[in-house]
Amino acid sequence: MDLDAWISKVKEGHHLLEGELQLLCEYVKDILIEESNVQPVNSPVTVCGDIHGQFHDLMKLFQTGGHVPETDYIFMGDFVDRGYNSLEVFTILLLLKARYPANITLLRGNHESRQLTQVYGFYDECQRKYGNANAWRYCTDVFDYLTISAIIDGTVLCVHGGLSPDIRTIDQIRIIERNCEIPHEGPFCDLMWSDPEDIETWAVSPRGAGWLFGSRVTSEFNHINNLDLVCRAHQLVQEGLKYMFQDKGLVTEREVKFFTETEENNQMRGPRSGVPYFL
């Protein structure tokens, strides 16, 4: 595989050949299977929310925040569906993961699902661009290997959706069987689907999957696991970043950068690890 040539090809708006895409997916699966359910990441790192097939926005993000491997990234899922270029988005992220596996972390979102992609656009897009469903099958097979969370410097937990009443400690995330389609209920489902709400504990989610969780739940989870912050995506945030709860123990974000206490960047230096700053 000539990964550098393939990266240039996709960035220019071209698709990989079907056989090339299959080879890439198999290669990345071998990388992903070695990652933990709670993948450790060191700062500085840029954390990004939902992309949903917006390939040109992704390219602008790299222009603004820096290209891999000069900048490390965590992408918190929902790479596909809704937008018109889900295939290009997922392909370029897989290529970057194959070329620079230590510099980019890909988390699974609720749309990295066979069921949802048949409804919200990715399946149809693959059919339209390749003339069959093979590309969709190759990509959705990769979904099952994506990790489900990352932890930055041991203090910031990144996950697509939110918390679960079945998960009290991070160690319980580590033992989830992730190599499968996202279940309709249970802890794996909740990590993909749950949302914070202005309540104290738990409430039924109007999404029909996951839970609404409140301030006390989040504070207790952070305290038990020695976390400063839970960082998640899953919801549109027009302002780019939104803290929830009085103690600011959870943030929904689009794109932020985490700095260590010693990071030498005078324009964007955080007072401590776990504090997000806009790029």
C-alpha positions in Angstrom: 0.0 0.0 0.0 1.3 3.4 -0.9 -0.5 5.3 1.9 1.0 8.7 1.1 -0.2 8.5 -2.5 -3.6 7.3 -1.4 -3.9 10.2 1.2 -3.1 12.7 -1.6 -5.6 11.0 -3.9 -8.5 11.2 -1.4 -7.6 14.8 -0.3 -7.9 15.8 -4.0 -11.5 14.4 -4.0 -10.9 11.0 -5.6 -12.1 7.7 -4.3 -9.9 4.7 -3.7 -10.5 1.7 -6.0 -12.8 -0.9 -4.4 -9.9 -3.3 -3.9 -7.7 -0.6 -2.4 -10.5 0.3 0.1 -10.8 -3.3 1.1 -7.1 -3.6 1.7 -7.1 -0.4 3.7 -10.0 -1.6 5.9 -8.3 -4.9 6.7 -5.1 -3.1 7.5 -6.7 -0.7 9.9 -8.7 -3.4 11.6 -5.3 -5.0 12.6 -4.3 -1.7 14.2 -7.6 -1.1 16.0 -7.9 -4.5 17.5 -4.8 -3.7 19.6 -6.4 -0.6 21.2 -8.0 -0.6 24.6 -11.7 0.3 25.2 -10.2 3.2 27.1 -7.3 4.2 24.9 -4.7 6.3 26.7 -3.7 9.5 24.9 -1.2 12.2 26.0 -1.7 15.9 25.6 -1.3 18.1 23.7 -4.1 16.8 21.6 -7.0 18.3 19.6 -10.4 16.7 20.2 -13.1 16.8 17.6 -16.8 16.2 17.7 -19.2 14.9 15.0 -18.2 15.3 11.4 -21.2 13.6 9.7 -19.8 13.5 6.2 -18.6 17.1 6.0 -15.4 16.4 4.2 -14.5 20.0 3.3 -15.0 21.1 6.9 -12.7 18.3 8.0 -10.0 19.6 5.5 -10.5 23.1 7.0 -10.1 21.7 10.4 -6.7 20.2 9.5 -5.7 23.6 7.9 -6.7 25.4 11.1 -5.5 23.0 13.8 -2.6 21.4 12.0 -2.1 18.3 9.9 -1.3 14.8 11.2 1.3 14.0 12.5 2.3 17.5 13.6 -0.9 17.6 15.5 -2.4 14.7 17.4 -6.2 14.2 17.2 -9.1 12.4 18.9 -12.2 12.1 16.8 -15.2 11.2 18.9 -17.3 9.4 16.3 -20.2 10.1 13.9 -17.9 10.3 10.9 -20.7 9.2 8.5 -24.3 9.9 7.6 -26.3 13.1 6.9 -23.5 14.8 4.9 -22.8 14.0 1.3 -19.1 13.0 1.7 -19.2 10.3 4.4 -17.1 8.0 2.3 -14.3 10.5 1.8 -14.4 11.5 5.5 -14.1 7.9 6.7 -11.5 7.0 4.1 -9.2 9.8 4.9 -9.4 9.1 8.6 -8.6 5.4 8.0 -5.7 6.4 5.8 -4.3 8.7 8.5 -4.8 6.0 11.1 -2.9 3.5 8.9 -0.1 6.0 8.2 0.2 7.6 11.7 -1.5 5.2 14.1 -0.1 6.8 17.3 -1.2 10.3 16.3 -4.9 9.8 15.6 -7.5 8.1 17.8 -10.9 7.2 16.3 -13.8 6.6 18.7 -17.0 5.0 17.7 -20.2 7.0 17.6 -23.8 5.9 17.5 -23.8 6.4 13.7 -21.0 3.9 13.3 -23.7 1.3 13.0 -25.0 -0.9 10.2 -28.6 -0.1 11.1 -28.3 3.7 11.2 -26.2 4.0 8.1 -28.9 2.2 6.1 -31.3 5.0 7.1 -29.2 8.2 7.3 -27.3 8.1 4.0 -23.9 6.2 4.2 -25.3 3.0 2.6 -26.9 4.9 -0.3 -23.7 7.0 -0.8 -21.6 3.9 -1.1 -24.1 2.4 -3.6 -24.0 5.6 -5.6 -20.3 6.0 -5.7 -19.2 2.4 -6.2 -22.3 0.8 -7.8 -22.6 -1.8 -5.1 -22.7 -2.3 -1.3 -19.2 -3.7 -1.0 -17.6 -0.5 0.2 -20.3 -0.1 2.8 -19.6 -3.6 4.1 -15.8 -3.0 4.3 -16.3 0.2 6.3 -19.0 -1.1 8.6 -16.8 -4.1 9.4 -14.2 -1.5 10.6 -16.9 0.1 12.9 -16.8 -3.0 15.1 -13.1 -2.5 15.8 -13.2 1.2 16.7 -12.5 1.9 20.4 -15.3 3.4 22.5 -13.4 5.9 24.7 -10.1 7.6 25.2 -8.5 9.1 28.3 -6.2 12.1 28.1 -3.4 12.3 30.7 -5.5 10.0 32.9 -7.9 12.9 33.8 -10.2 13.6 30.8 -12.5 10.9 29.5 -13.6 11.3 25.9 -16.6 9.3 24.8 -19.2 9.9 22.0 -22.4 10.0 23.9 -22.3 9.9 27.7 -22.6 7.9 30.9 -24.5 4.8 31.8 -26.2 3.6 35.0 -24.4 0.3 34.5 -20.9 1.9 34.5 -19.5 3.3 37.8 -15.8 2.9 37.1 -13.7 3.3 34.0 -12.5 -0.3 34.5 -16.1 -1.4 33.7 -15.7 0.3 30.2 -12.5 -1.7 29.7 -14.2 -5.1 29.8 -17.1 -4.3 27.4 -17.1 -6.5 24.3 -17.0 -4.0 21.5 -16.4 -6.1 18.4 -20.1 -6.2 17.5 -23.0 -4.0 16.3 -24.0 -1.5 18.9 -26.6 -3.1 21.1 -30.1 -1.5 21.6 -29.6 -1.3 25.4 -26.9 -1.7 28.1 -23.6 0.0 28.9 -22.2 -0.1 25.3 -25.4 1.5 24.0 -25.4 4.1 26.7 -21.9 5.3 26.0 -22.9 5.9 22.4 -26.4 7.4 23.0 -26.7 9.1 26.3 -27.0 12.9 26.8 -26.5 15.3 29.8 -29.6 17.1 31.1 -30.4 19.7 33.8 -31.4 17.0 36.3 -29.6 15.3 39.2 -29.6 11.6 38.4 -31.2 9.7 35.5 -34.2 10.0 33.2 -35.5 8.2 30.1 -34.0 9.6 26.9 -36.4 10.8 24.2 -34.0 9.3 21.6 -35.2 5.9 22.5 -31.7 4.7 23.4 -29.3 5.6 26.2 -30.3 7.8 29.1 -30.4 11.4 30.2 -28.0 11.9 33.0 -27.5 14.8 35.5 -25.1 16.8 37.6 -24.9 14.4 40.6 -24.2 11.4 38.3 -21.4 13.2 36.5 -19.8 14.6 39.7 -19.8 11.1 41.4 -18.4 9.5 38.2 -15.6 12.0 38.0 -14.8 11.7 41.7 -14.7 7.9 41.7 -12.4 7.8 38.7 -10.2 10.8 39.6 -11.3 12.7 36.4 -11.3 16.4 35.9 -13.7 16.3 32.9 -15.9 14.1 30.7 -15.6 15.3 27.1 -18.3 14.2 24.6 -20.0 15.0 21.3 -23.3 13.7 20.0 -25.2 17.0 20.1 -24.9 20.1 17.9 -23.2 23.0 19.8 -23.4 26.2 17.8 -20.9 28.0 20.0 -18.4 25.2 19.6 -18.1 24.2 23.2 -20.7 24.0 26.0 -20.1 23.2 29.7 -22.8 21.4 31.5 -23.5 21.6 35.3 -22.3 24.1 37.9 -19.0 22.3 38.5 -18.2 22.2 34.8 -17.5 18.5 35.0 -18.7 17.8 31.5 -18.3 19.5 28.2 -20.0 19.0 24.8 -17.7 20.2 22.1 -17.0 20.6 18.4 -13.3 21.2 18.4 -10.9 22.0 21.3 -7.3 21.5 22.2 -5.9 20.1 25.5 -2.6 21.3 26.8 -0.3 20.0 29.5 0.8 22.3 32.3 4.2 22.7 30.6 2.9 23.2 27.0 4.8 26.1 25.6 2.2 28.0 23.6 1.8 31.5 24.8 -1.4 32.1 22.9 -3.3 29.0 24.0 -1.7 27.8 27.2 -4.0 26.1 29.7 -3.5 26.4 33.5 -3.6 22.7 33.9 -4.2 19.4 32.1 -7.8 18.8 31.2 -8.7 22.4 30.4 -10.0 22.9 26.8 -9.2 25.9 24.7 -10.4 26.9 21.3 -8.0 26.6 18.4 
